Amino acid sequence: MPLKQEFARIRRGGKMYDSPSFGMLVSYGSSGQPQCAFIVSKKIDRRSVVRHEVKRKLSDSVQPFLPQLSRNLELVFLAKQKAVTISKDELHQEVATILNRARLTLP
């Protein structure tokens, strides 16, 4: 399935959780392992270097939680403007908070 169609499916059937630095769409699919996608729009910054840095910070913050997530879980992280200026530690804390709020990990 093309990525746009897959994202539309997750957006239609998923639940959205917001934090100051990103939004998180949660859906359940048929995959054998948890899948994560990170979307950083050009609205965040027109420079690709900055957008890739935000994507890496988000990815690094989610990585430690992957073993605790359900096997068929699909997560889409949508970066917000604040994600550019926030530190990795603060972003990691936000990821932990939002995953707990969504009841996807143990407290």
Secondary structure, 3 states (H helix, E strand, C coil): CCHHHHHHHHHHHCEEEECCCEEEEEEECCCCCCEEEEECCCCCCCCHHHHHHHHHHHHHHHHHHHHHCCCCEEEEEEECHHHHCCCHHHHHHHHHHHHHHCCCCCC
